[in-house]
Amino acid sequence: QHSSVFIGSSMVVIGGRTGNAMKALPLEIYDTETAEWLRSSAVKRFRHASWCVDKAVYVYAGFQQDSLNVPANNILVFDFAKLPKKAVTIREETKGTVMHGEHSLVNTDTIAKSPPSTAETITPEKITAETITAKPQSPYKVVLTEDKDFRLASQAQVAMSINTVNPQLNNFVRNVPVSQLPEESRKLSGRVKAAVERENPNEKLYSMFIGQLLSPKKYSVETTRNVFGIRKEYVMELAKEFKELLKAQPMVVKLRSPLKVFGNVHGNFQDLMRIFDLWRAPAETSLGGDIDSVAYLFLGNYVDRGNRSLETICLLMALKLKYPESVYLLRGSHEDRLINARYGFGEECASRLHENINSPNSVFQTINNAFAYLPFAAIVENKIFCVHAGIGPSLRRIEDLNRITRPIELSSEVTTAEQAILLNCLWCDPMEGEMDRGYKRNHLRNFVSTDNIFRFGADVVKQFLDANGMEMMVRSHETAANGIDTFANSQLVSITSCTNYCGVLKNPACILMIKKTFEIVPKILLPAAETGKFPVWIDTEETLKRRPLTPPRQTHSS
């Protein structure tokens, strides 16, 4: 008995009633970009009609809770942009996992109250239920309609604007009698489907991987087998098609918001599924996903350290093939055969696929051949520069990256300017302190390339962003002790998207949601409880001696 309207990306649920007919329900707002519910003052109407013009919302007729048997004869008008809106999140702390509860229209008097949260970051302290009650002053204006003459239109305009190979269907507009709207809807659906459906030769291939691997609500590390469940021939075919797709895309991809940004995953498939479960997955809306309205950007380091690198990279390759203009993968420091042969991916391919990773016909070599074509950077809305690690003295202009030809095989011995630029992108880190300036050599990374890896100061960040017309840099590479870390007066943001790195650091994970309004919202995931029987990391005390962890990043601004 409620009504709903869409204003931009927000669905506004107005009025309605529960079993208690006298109880007014608060106005509920669902932000489709962030999958969050907001709440505002109650609209005391049910069985009413609603419509909107720009940001103005009109509520007409129906019944009011304080006069159930007398139809209302006025219009409520309110400015959506000026409504006081507060987040409403029911949270529970279970086994160390932060879960955002499902939204429900509950009686706010029965929920334990706590002060409203002003930050999106979830800390490990005790989490309690939150609720926001309506302000005493009503923001809604009543317009009497007794002397107004309202008429229902006999026709409606039906419009369709699509980007298709058939230009005759673009900007299709016609007048349709209101009584024929249901039939017209079916006609239009058929036209659109026929116009935009194009056969994808890779559909069966990527659908097989997605069907077996994308299961956010059902996945458990305990139920997966040590032997990879998909034949290696199919994995190699997937990687080859993935490589061909990457060849057609530039070294620097340009993206639009809304967008989700992921940091290091490192083969922790369990956390990837938990993030997809909590904040929706790259799938169609009909399947509970949000790929129809949100793009996905991954900043590299998909393999190594975790025990499910094959599941992680195979799913991401399949998603890229299915949604080539909505899913983007950048190259990370571990998308390098010299690195991932040593840090776990090579071992996983050998043990789970029973292959010789040195063979040119192995899955290991075929996937690394595709890695050589991954783009190195992304630009979001011409404002945010996204890269795996950072910048260095060899990288001054973003367009320099587009001049580099692929495939790219990295070497510890830098012999060209292009190799120096790429090492900057994949291995350089910010300084530890905000007051540090310029560049200094990063001796922690000497095992990669002696004297070619640097730390850069806050002044370097500002100079680079100003020179390239950017406002912010987003990167990953290091493990952020709190899941997210800021630097250079928040012009640089570092994120990590896997928890409890290598089973040692106990860090939370973070993804960023960049909204259409350019608001950047971090989402924090706490580590799941580990029994030790089914670890998600492959490293032990012995292996950590051979491949030690880089200390986590933690600055005062984090």
Secondary structure, 3 states (H helix, E strand, C coil): CCEEEEECCEEEEECCCCCCCCCCCEEEEEECCCCEEEEEEECCCECCEEEEECCEEEEECCEECCEEEEECCEEEEEEHHHCCCEECCCEEEECCEEEECCCCCCCHHHCCCCCCCCCCCCCCCCCCCCCCCCCCCCCCEEEECCCCCCCCCCEEEEEECCCCCCHHHCCEEEEEEHHHHHHHHHHHHHHHHHHHCCCCCCHHHHHHHHHHHCCCCCCCCCCCCCCCCCCHHHHHHHHHHHHHHHHCCCCEEEECCCEEEECECCCCHHHHHHHHHHHCCCCCHHHCCCCCCCEEEECCCCCCCECCHHHHHHHHHHHHHHCCCCEEECCCCCCCHHHHCCCCHHHHHHHHHCCCCCCCCCHHHHHHHHHCCCCCEEEECCCEEEECCCCCCCCCCCHHHHCCCCCCCCCCCCCCHHHHHHHHHHHCEECCCCCCCCEEECHHHCCCCCCCCEEECHHHHHHHHHHCCCCEEEECCCCECCCEEEECCCCEEEEECCCCHHHCCCCCEEEEEECCCCCEEEEEECCCCCCCCCCCECCCHHHHHHCCCCCCECCCCC
